[in-house]
Amino acid sequence: MKKSTRALVGMVLIDALVMLGAAYMVVQTRTGAWHAPDPAAAISTITSVAGGVVGVVTAVLLVAFFTHRRKGN
């Protein structure tokens, strides 16, 4: 498997794991299994942080993808 393909597959897997983790935390907060003083604010924070992480991971791995593709890997 080429390095550029690995970068794309890694990006998709990491993004999926982050989103699954965020969804799990939102469900736990919404159902009351995790206690938060303000559940709406907690859910908003969880989704904001997860979105930021996905954005950073995607940006870094897309740069890696294009760098490897340009080098012929």
C-alpha positions in Angstrom: 0.0 0.0 0.0 1.4 3.4 -1.0 2.2 5.9 1.7 -0.3 8.4 0.3 -3.1 5.8 0.5 -2.1 5.0 4.1 -2.4 8.7 4.9 -6.0 8.8 3.6 -7.0 5.5 5.3 -5.5 6.8 8.5 -7.4 10.0 8.2 -10.7 8.3 7.7 -10.1 5.9 10.6 -8.9 8.6 13.1 -11.8 10.8 12.1 -14.3 8.0 12.6 -12.8 7.1 16.0 -13.0 10.7 17.2 -16.6 11.0 16.0 -17.6 7.7 17.6 -16.0 8.8 20.9 -17.8 12.1 20.7 -21.1 10.4 20.0 -20.6 8.1 22.9 -19.9 11.0 25.3 -22.9 12.9 24.0 -25.2 9.9 24.5 -23.8 9.3 28.1 -24.4 13.0 28.9 -27.8 13.1 27.3 -29.1 10.0 29.1 -27.8 11.2 32.5 -25.2 8.4 33.0 -22.6 11.2 33.2 -23.6 14.1 35.4 -23.0 17.6 34.1 -24.1 20.8 35.8 -25.4 22.0 32.4 -25.8 19.1 29.9 -26.5 21.4 27.0 -23.2 23.2 27.5 -21.3 19.9 28.0 -22.7 18.5 24.8 -21.8 21.8 23.0 -18.2 21.6 24.3 -17.9 17.9 23.4 -19.0 18.5 19.8 -16.9 21.7 19.4 -13.7 19.9 20.6 -14.4 16.8 18.4 -15.0 19.0 15.4 -11.7 20.8 16.1 -9.8 17.6 16.4 -11.3 16.2 13.2 -10.3 19.5 11.4 -6.7 19.3 12.6 -6.3 15.6 11.9 -7.8 16.0 8.4 -5.6 19.0 7.6 -2.4 17.3 8.7 -3.1 14.1 6.9 -4.2 15.8 3.7 -0.9 17.6 3.7 0.8 14.3 4.2 -1.3 12.8 1.4 -0.4 15.5 -1.1 3.3 15.5 0.0 3.6 11.7 -0.5 1.6 11.9 -3.8 4.0 14.6 -5.2 7.0 12.5 -4.2 5.5 9.5 -6.1 4.9 7.4 -3.0 
